Structure formats: structure tokens, C-alpha cells
Amino acid sequence: MGLSPKLLQVVGDELAIAWNDGSESYLKLTDLRRLCPCAGCAGERDLLGRLAKPPQAPLTSASFQISRTAPVGGYAVQIYWHDGHSDGLYPYAKLKEWGDDPPELPPLSAPTLLPTV
């Protein structure tokens, strides 16, 4: 059986994860939201490798609060944020990696390659 959480629980401003291998991870909710892997947040690369991101909606305090989580297959968790965002699927392997070695956070704003209306 692969890596999976036995327990996911919000504790203060962190998501605490107890893994089935006996280890634990503590991830800041602000970091998790900023690392959201959905195309709307992380963007998508075109054939030339250029990053295209839609304009970012402003983040509020509700953007960093979790309403609930739901497992996706045996490989990821979907996080439902209080501001209504829930598009990102967070793979267990990535959550474990981020808990062991926190990544550099993406910028709060990035130029977009999408046309403006």
C-alpha cells in the first residue's frame, strides 16, 4: 500500500497530516493555498513553455480557511476553501514532500499571457 494519510485535521493555521508510515506533516494553510495546483492558480504552460495564468482573484482571510477535505482516489485530497475555491487536487506525495522540505512559494501576482478584455 502506498503513502496515504490516516488523519487530516486543521490545527490552528496548519493542516496536520498523520501518514500511514507513522510520520507527520504540518503545512501552513496560507502556503497550501498559495501552492494550489489548479490551472487557475498555478497556471498552465503552452507548447513553448511560457506560463499562462488568468488574473488572480484577491485573496481574503476566507481564502486561507479550510471548510472540508475529500479524498480523490488513493492518491490525492481535494481541499474546499471557505472562499468557495476547490479546484486543486493535492497529491499525497506532494503534500509529504512539502512537509519534509517546504518549497519556495510562488509570487502573489504573476504577469498573465492571456488577452485582457
VOPAGU-2260 file (C-alpha; in pm, 1 decimal, decimal comma):
REM VOPAGU-2260
SITE   aa  ch    i         X         Y         Z
SITE  MET   A    0       0,0       0,0       0,0
SITE  GLY   A    1     131,4     346,9     -89,0
SITE  LEU   A    2     159,5     659,0     116,7
SITE  SER   A    3    -174,1     789,8     240,3
SITE  PRO   A    4    -299,5     997,8     530,9
SITE  LYS   A    5    -454,8     822,6     829,4
SITE  LEU   A    6    -578,1    1159,6     954,9
SITE  LEU   A    7    -607,5    1510,6     809,1
SITE  GLN   A    8    -701,8    1780,6    1057,0
SITE  VAL   A    9    -681,2    2158,8    1072,7
SITE  VAL   A   10    -492,1    2264,4    1384,2
SITE  GLY   A   11    -472,6    2641,1    1422,3
SITE  ASP   A   12    -328,0    2779,5    1099,8
SITE  GLU   A   13    -189,9    2444,1     979,6
SITE  LEU   A   14    -312,1    2124,7     818,0
SITE  ALA   A   15    -180,4    1838,4    1028,9
SITE  ILE   A   16    -139,7    1506,3     848,4
SITE  ALA   A   17     -69,9    1173,7    1017,9
SITE  TRP   A   18      64,3     940,7     747,2
SITE  ASN   A   19      19,5     564,0     728,8
SITE  ASP   A   20     400,3     523,3     757,1
SITE  GLY   A   21     391,2     675,1    1108,4
SITE  SER   A   22     528,2    1017,8    1009,9
SITE  GLU   A   23     352,5    1351,9    1045,7
SITE  SER   A   24     342,8    1669,6     838,2
SITE  TYR   A   25     232,4    2019,0     935,4
SITE  LEU   A   26     156,9    2252,6     645,3
SITE  LYS   A   27      64,9    2620,6     681,7
SITE  LEU   A   28    -278,9    2688,5     533,1
SITE  THR   A   29    -150,4    3008,5     369,6
SITE  ASP   A   30     125,0    2808,4     197,4
SITE  LEU   A   31    -116,7    2536,1      83,3
SITE  ARG   A   32    -345,5    2791,3     -75,6
SITE  ARG   A   33     -58,5    2971,5    -247,2
SITE  LEU   A   34      64,8    2633,5    -375,2
SITE  CYS   A   35    -277,9    2535,6    -512,5
SITE  PRO   A   36    -201,0    2318,0    -816,4
SITE  CYS   A   37    -513,1    2401,8   -1018,0
SITE  ALA   A   38    -469,6    2571,1   -1357,4
SITE  GLY   A   39    -644,6    2885,3   -1232,5
SITE  CYS   A   40    -390,9    2933,1    -952,7
SITE  ALA   A   41     -70,7    2770,1   -1079,8
SITE  GLY   A   42    -133,4    2844,5   -1446,8
SITE  GLU   A   43     -62,2    2626,1   -1747,0
SITE  ARG   A   44     238,3    2614,7   -1978,1
SITE  ASP   A   45     198,4    2645,8   -2354,7
SITE  LEU   A   46     397,3    2446,6   -2612,4
SITE  LEU   A   47     689,4    2689,4   -2578,8
SITE  GLY   A   48     694,3    2655,7   -2201,4
SITE  ARG   A   49     552,0    3001,2   -2133,2
SITE  LEU   A   50     331,3    3020,9   -1826,0
SITE  ALA   A   51     -22,3    3143,2   -1886,3
SITE  LYS   A   52    -219,0    3241,7   -1578,1
SITE  PRO   A   53    -560,7    3400,8   -1556,7
SITE  PRO   A   54    -584,3    3718,2   -1348,7
SITE  GLN   A   55    -571,5    3627,7    -981,2
SITE  ALA   A   56    -876,5    3690,3    -767,1
SITE  PRO   A   57    -787,8    3878,7    -449,1
SITE  LEU   A   58    -723,6    3650,3    -153,2
SITE  THR   A   59    -910,1    3722,5     169,3
SITE  SER   A   60    -893,4    3564,4     514,1
SITE  ALA   A   61   -1154,1    3309,8     392,4
SITE  SER   A   62    -904,9    3206,3     121,1
SITE  PHE   A   63    -683,9    3053,1     389,9
SITE  GLN   A   64    -950,7    2863,6     586,7
SITE  ILE   A   65   -1049,1    2507,3     502,4
SITE  SER   A   66   -1419,6    2414,5     501,8
SITE  ARG   A   67   -1360,0    2046,6     435,6
SITE  THR   A   68   -1142,7    1796,6     253,4
SITE  ALA   A   69   -1228,8    1494,4      40,7
SITE  PRO   A   70   -1005,2    1208,7     -73,5
SITE  VAL   A   71    -960,6    1167,5    -450,5
SITE  GLY   A   72    -890,5     806,6    -539,8
SITE  GLY   A   73    -598,1     676,2    -340,9
SITE  TYR   A   74    -355,5     949,7    -443,2
SITE  ALA   A   75    -479,0    1299,1    -353,2
SITE  VAL   A   76    -701,8    1520,5    -143,3
SITE  GLN   A   77    -932,5    1795,5    -263,6
SITE  ILE   A   78    -940,0    2097,0     -35,0
SITE  TYR   A   79   -1252,8    2309,8     -13,3
SITE  TRP   A   80   -1164,8    2661,6      98,6
SITE  HIS   A   81   -1409,6    2898,8     273,3
SITE  ASP   A   82   -1398,7    3142,0     -20,4
SITE  GLY   A   83   -1551,6    2876,6    -248,2
SITE  HIS   A   84   -1231,8    2766,6    -425,0
SITE  SER   A   85   -1194,6    2387,6    -456,8
SITE  ASP   A   86   -1033,5    2316,8    -796,0
SITE  GLY   A   87    -693,7    2199,6    -673,3
SITE  LEU   A   88    -613,1    1833,3    -618,5
SITE  TYR   A   89    -321,2    1796,5    -377,7
SITE  PRO   A   90    -134,0    1466,4    -438,1
SITE  TYR   A   91     -32,4    1287,7    -118,8
SITE  ALA   A   92     326,5    1253,8    -241,6
SITE  LYS   A   93     346,3    1632,0    -295,5
SITE  LEU   A   94     199,1    1707,5      49,4
SITE  LYS   A   95     454,7    1473,2     209,1
SITE  GLU   A   96     735,6    1636,2       9,4
SITE  TRP   A   97     621,1    1986,7     110,5
SITE  GLY   A   98     602,5    1878,3     475,5
SITE  ASP   A   99     955,5    1737,1     465,9
SITE  ASP   A  100    1108,1    2019,2     258,9
SITE  PRO   A  101     890,5    2332,6     228,7
SITE  PRO   A  102     901,9    2468,6    -126,9
SITE  GLU   A  103     961,6    2822,3    -241,8
SITE  LEU   A  104     624,1    2990,9    -265,2
SITE  PRO   A  105     503,3    3130,0    -597,5
SITE  PRO   A  106     471,2    3508,1    -626,1
SITE  LEU   A  107     143,1    3655,8    -509,7
SITE  SER   A  108      95,4    3800,8    -857,0
SITE  ALA   A  109     237,2    3699,2   -1191,6
SITE  PRO   A  110     204,5    3850,6   -1536,1
SITE  THR   A  111     -56,8    3688,1   -1749,9
SITE  LEU   A  112     -20,7    3588,8   -2113,8
SITE  LEU   A  113    -394,6    3577,7   -2156,6
SITE  PRO   A  114    -562,5    3858,3   -2350,7
SITE  THR   A  115    -739,4    4118,9   -2145,2
SITE  VAL   A  116   -1098,3    4204,3   -2217,4
